[in-house]
Amino acid sequence: MASQENQLKEEMLSQGTTLQQGRYCIERYLSSGGFGNTYLAVDTRFDEKVAIKEFFMKGINQREKGNTVSVSNAINTPKFVEQREKFNKEAQRIRRLNCENIVKVNDLFDENETSYYVMDYIDGLSLRDIVKQQGPVSEQVAMRYLEQTLRALEEVHSKKIFHLDLKPSNLMVDKYDRLRVIDFGASKQQKADGNGASASSALCYTPGYAPMEQKDLRFDKFGPWTDIYSLGATMYFVLTGETPPDGTDIQDEREKAFHFPPTVSEKMQQLIVWMMEYNRNARPQSVAEIRDFLQDGVVPERDAEVGTVLSMKRPPLSREQDASSGKSKMLMWASVGLIAVIAFVLIFMLGRRMSSGQAEKAEPTTVEQPVQTASQNVIDKHCENAVLGHYLYTGPIDENGVPHGRGAAVFTENGKPNGNVYTGPIEHGVFSGKDAVFKFGTENTFEGSFENNEYAEGKLTINSTGQYFEGSFSHGDPYTGTWYDGDGKEIKKLKKGK
């Protein structure tokens, strides 16, 4: 613990540090994320408290004497440059927004070989902190927060921007009960043709608050409805104090995936369920539709093919209709079953022919099969990893249908393989264990052990240069070990990332 605190102090600007020739004076450190440190500071020109966000990539940057920020390994320089540019765009996006419920950016500058932007300091708590400290809020209070967030989203979407990280910790409430949306680090600009968002880089998300199109990185399917899903999940947390149901649970269990206390009105329940529809086309398509619902309580009609978990809005089937529907479903599933059987037989026969042909040419070999603790095997099962994203899985699964054992994962983007492939052990959906191989597209290859979905110890090879690192990793980055060139000659030793 002490070593972590010392490392934190080494990475942070110390109290009394000044920026912009003395205009801003750092008072104390506030928080950190993967791409930045935030400080409380004083704008000496106006004697006002401000928040300053510094671009600093955890595990990649280090602080030199004189507060200069450097890249610990030259191989990460392109990544630093790319993300720093994105950091500056984040500030510029927020600056364009004009709404009292969105944090305001007042300055942007370069110093210490990195970038900074200055924001209003919000003296208050996030919705997450409020619920953690005081418990779920009343519906009346939740409605105040909802209305203020809708005003913010209205402004964000009018500027063709998607926030893409709405969650309780990114909604701050000051001592005057005014809510403001913060952290636009994941935000993206809508494409010029109006179809989805720009896809210049990968996107992180928070489990429970991201809809399926965001998990699958379907940038072409992003829209106001993407942020609306996250807002519905946030309201669910605020009113229940519980983590929102996952999208797959909503798809499988429909209304039963939600667990509202009796203090939440039926209308509010209906709104949240509607906002969190698994099918993006069935959600509210704009803030205006949510406002209309709050006024008259009517969900707009959608095409029948869209499907919605709001079955309460549809009239019940008559006995004749119900029987007819049942017969149609039986015929449909019978047809599907027949097709599946035929496909299986054809694949089996083709496999027999291929394997027998290969057997004539190859010598018999004995392969030691790993011990499987799972219940069965699957092929190309759609799975989701909270850190690594969506993938098609082939291998054993546990009794709950979750990958468990040695298997292969082919990661996808926009429904197609993106070049990332993992083969190795998986423990109940978590990539952990020895003798794993992860191919990151054509860029690099890792061989070694994984721990909690990240590189732990092994060899990382940069395919374009042949350079490789052998040793331990922290947060997926080289930590303690040695870098070698393509000929195996030592380049640099690392100790705790330095």
N, C-alpha and C positions, 0 to 999 in steps of 0.2 A: 504493500500500500504506500509506504514511504517513497519507494523508488518511482511509483506512478505519479505521486504528487510532485516529486522533483522534476520528472520529465515534463509534466504539465507546466511547471514554472519556467522551464527552459524554452518551451514553445510559445509562451504567451508574452505579450507586452507587459512590462511591469508598471506598477502604480507610479504616476508622475511623468511617464513618457509623453512627449509632445509630438504632434504631427502638424504638417502644413505650417512650418515655421512658427510654431507655438500657438496656433489658433485653437487646436484641440488638445486637451490634457486628459490622459487616461486616469480614471478613478479606480476602476476595478474590473476584473474579468467577470463576464456573465455566463457564457455558455459556448459550446463548440458543436460543430457538426462535421461531417466528412469533408466539407469543402470550405470551412471558415470558422473563425473565432469572433465572438461578439463581446464588445466591451461597453461599460458605462463610462461616458466621458463628459467633459464640460466644454461647451463652445465659449471660449473666453471673450470672444467679441461681443456676445450678447448675454453672457453669464447665464446660459441655459444648459440643462442636462440633455444630452443626446446619446443615441446608441450608435456605435461604429462597428461595422462588420468588415473584417479583414479576410482576404482570400488566403487560405492556408490549408493545403491538402494533407490530411492526417496520413502518416506513413510514407509520404513522398517528400514533403518539405521539412526543412530544419531551419533554425534561426542562428545566424552568425553574430559575431560581436558587432555592435552598432545597430542591432535589430534588423539587419538585412536578411531577407528570406531567400534561401537557396534550395535547389533540388538535390536531394541526397545521392541520387544516382542519375547520371547523364541520360540513361536510357528512358527515363520518365519525363525528360524535358518536353517532348512534343505533347504529351498528355497534359502537362502543367500549362503550356501555352494555350491549348484548346479550351481547357476548363476555365482558365482565367478570362478568356474572351467571353465565355458563357456567363461568368460572374458579372462582367461589365454590362452585358445585355440584360441580365436580371435587374440591375439597378435602373437601366434606361427604361425598361418596361414599367417598373413601379412608378417612375417619375412621370410617365405619361398618364397615369391614372389619377382622376380627380374625384375623390369621394372621402368623406370624413370617416368612413368605416374601413379604410385601407391605410396602412402605415405609409407615411410620406418620406420620400428620399429627398434630402436637401443638398447633398454634395457627393461628388464622385472624383477620386483622384488616385494617382499612382505615387507610391513612395516605398522605400525599402525593398525595391525590386518586386513589388506585388501591388495589389489594388485594394482600395478601401471605398466604402460608401457610408454616408452619414444619414441616419434616420431619426425620426421622432422617438424619444424614449417613452415607453409605455409603462407607467408605474402601476402595475396591477398583476393579475394572475391569468393564466390561460384557462380555457374551459376544462382542460384535463385536470389542472391543479385544483380548480374549484370543486369538481366532482370528487376528486381523491380526498380533499380535506373536509368537505361538507356533505358529501353524498349527492345522489341525484337531485336535480332541481325540480321545482314545480313546473307544470305545463305553462303557467302564466309567464314565468321567468324565461322558460325555453322559447316561448313565442317571441319575446323581446329580442333574444339572441338570433332567432331565425330571421326576423324581419331585417335586422341590421346586416346579417350576412347576405341576405337576398339583395339588399341595396349595393353591397360591395360586388357581388357577382354580376349584377346588372351592368355596372361600370366596366368590369373586367371583360365581359363578353362583348360589350359594345365596341371595345377597342380590339376585337378579334384576338383575344388572348385567352388561354385556358390555364387555370392555376395548377391543377393536377396534383395537389398535395393538401387539399382541405382535410383537416382533422382537428380534434380538440386542442392539441398542443400548438396549433397554428392560428388559433382564434384567441386574441388577448382582450381582456376586459379591464379597463382602468377603474380608478376609485370613484369615477362618476357614472359607472355602469355603461360606459360607451365601449362597444366592441370594435376591434380592428383586425383585419386579416393581415397576417405577416407571412414571411418566407415564400418568396416566389422562385426559389431555386430550381424547382422542377417545371416551372411554367414554360409554355411553348406558344409560338405564334401560329395562328390559323393560316393554312396555305392560301396562296393568292386566288386559287380557283374555288375556295370555300369548302373543299373536301378534306376534312381532317386537319391535322397539325403537321408542322415541319418535323422531319425526322432526322436531324443532323447528328443526334447522339442517342445513346441508350437512356433509359429512364428508370429511376428507382420508385418504389411505391411502398405504402404502409399496408400490410395485411389487414383485412377487415374494412378498409376504407377505399379500396380500389376496385372498380368494376372489371369485368372480364376483358373488355377491349384494351384496358390499360395493362393488365397482367400479360396479355398476349402481345403487347407492343404493336397493336393494330392502329398505328398513327392515323391511317386514312379513315378510321372509324371514330376518332375523337370528335367531341362536340360539347356544347353546353351541358348535355345529358351526362357527360363524364364527371364534371364537377358536381352536378346535381346528385348523382349517386353518393359521392363522398359526403355531401352535406346531409343527406338522409341518414347515412351511417353515423355522422357526428351527432345528429339530433337523437338517434337511438341511444348512443352512449350517454348523452347528457340526461336523458329521461330515465334510463335504467341503471346506469353505472356499469353496464356489462359491455364486453367487446362485441361489436356487431357480427351477425352471422356471416359466414363466408358465402361467396357467390354460388359455389357448387351446392352448398346446403340449401340455399334459397331455390335453386333450380330443382333439387330433389324433393325437398319437404314443403316448398311453397310457404303459405302463411304460418305453418307450424315451426318454421325456422326462427320465428320471432317470439320473444317472451316478454310481453309488456306487463307491467304491474297494473292493478286496477285503477290507479290514479291517472293513467293516460287515457284520454277520451278516445272513442271509436274513430272520430274524424282524424285525430292526430295519428293514430295507428295506421289508418288507411293512407294518409299522406306519406308517411315514412316507408311503408311497404311499396307504394307506387314509385317513390323516388329511388328505391333500391331494387327495382325490377332487374332480373338477370338479363333480359332482352333489352338492349339499349333503346330500341324503337318503341318499347312499351312504357318507357319512363316519360316524365315531363320533358318536353323538348326545349323549354325556355323558362326563365324566371316568370314571365308573364303567365304561363299556364299554371304555375304554382299559386300565383296571386289570385287567379280566377277560381281555383279550387278552394282557397281559403275564404273566398267571398261566397261562393254558392255550393261548395261541397260536391261538385260534379266532375268526374273524370272524363276527359274527352274520349269520344269513340275512336278506336283504332281499327285498322283492317283485321279481319278475323285471323289472318295468318300470323299476325304479330304475337298473339298469345299474351296473357297477363295473369299475374297471381291474384289480381283483384277479382276473383270469381264472384264475389258478393255483388258486383255491379251487373251481373248477367242474370236474366230470368231463368228459373229452373226448367229443365226439360220435362216434357210430358212423358207418361209411361211409354207411349208409342215411339216418341222421338228417342227416348233413352234406349229402348230395345233395338231400334234401328241403328243407333250409334254404336251399341255394343256389338251387333252383327258386323258392322263395317269394320270396327277395330279388330274383331276376330279374323276377318278375311285378310285385313292388311297384315297382321302379324303372321298369319299362316303363310302368306306370300313371301314375307321377309324371311321366315324360317326356311322355306323351301329354297330360296335363292342362296341363303347362307350355307345350307347343306351341300348344294351343287358346287358352290365355290370351294368349300372345304375338300370335297372329293377330288376336284380338278387339281387343287394345289398339292394334295397328298400324292396323287399319281405322278404329277410333274416332279415332285421332290424325290420320289422313288426312282424315277428314271435318271435324274441328275446324279443322285448319290450312287446308283449302280454303275453309271458311266465313269464316275470318278474313281470308284473302287477298283476298276480294271487297270487304271493307270497308276494308282498310288499304293505305296506299301501300307499295311495296316499299322496304325499307331494307337498307343494307349494314353488316354488323357485322364489325369486325376480330376475328378469332379468335386467341386467344393460342396461341403455339407450345407444343405439348404434347411433353414429353419422356418421357411414360409409355407403357406398352405397350397399355393399353386403358381403356375407361370402364366405370363401374359405376353402379348406381342403388340407393340405400338400403342400402348395405353396412354391416353392424354393425362399428363400429370403437371403439377405446379410446385415449384420450389420457391420459397419466400425470398431467397437471395439470388438464385441463378435464373429464375423465370420458368417459362413453359417448355415442356419437353415431351417427346414420345419415348415411352419406356418399354424395354423388352427385358424380361427377367422375372424372378420370383416376387410375390407379394405376400403380405401378412394377412391375418384373418379379417382385417378391416379394408382390404383392397389397396393398401399403401405399399409402395416399393420397399422391399426388405430382403437383402441378400446381395449376391454379386450380379450385377446387371449392366445394361447399356442405356444411356440416355442421349437422344438426339434432340438438341435444342432448336426451337423454331422461332421465326419472326414473320409476322404477317401470314401465318399459316404455312410457311415454307422453312426447311432446314436453313439455319444461318451459319453453318460451318462449325459450331461448337459441339463437341462430342465428349461424353464422359463414360468411361468403363471402369467399374470397380465396385467396392462395397457401398451399400446404402442401408442405413439403420432406421427403419420406420419413417422413410421419406427424407431423412437427413443424410447428406453425402458425408460419410465418416468412415475411416478405416485405412488399412495399408494396401499397397500394391494397386494404386489407382492411376489412371491416365486421363488427363484432360487436355483435349486439343482445342485451343482457342482460335478457331478459324484457321487462317494460314499464318497468323502472327507468331504464336508461340505454343510450346507443348510442355506440360508439366507431368512428371512421373514421380510418384511417391505417395505420401499419406495425406488424406483429407481429415479435417476436423471441423465439425459444425458448418459444412458447406464451403470451407475455405482451404487453400493450401496450408499444410501444416509443416511438413518436412520432406525434402526431396530435391529434385533437379528441375529447373526451369530453363528451357532452351528457347532463344530468340531465333526463329527459323530464318529470318532474312540475313542475319550476320553469322549465325553459328555460335554466338556467345551464349554462355550458360552460367547459371548460378546454382551452387549446391549448398544446402544448409537448411535453416529453419525460416519460417515465414510468420509475419504478424499482419492480420487483417488482409491476407492475400499478397502482401508485398515482402520481398526479401528482407530478412531481419538480421540474422547472425549466420555468417558463412563466407563463401568466396566466389567472386566472379572470375570466369575464365574466358579467353578468346576462343575462336573456332579451332585453334590448334591445341587447346588445352593449357595454354600459358596463363599463369595467374595475372589478373588485371587489378583486382582490388579486394581487400578483405572488409567485411562488414561486421560490426558488433553493436547489437541493439539498434540496427537501422542506420548507423553512422560509419 
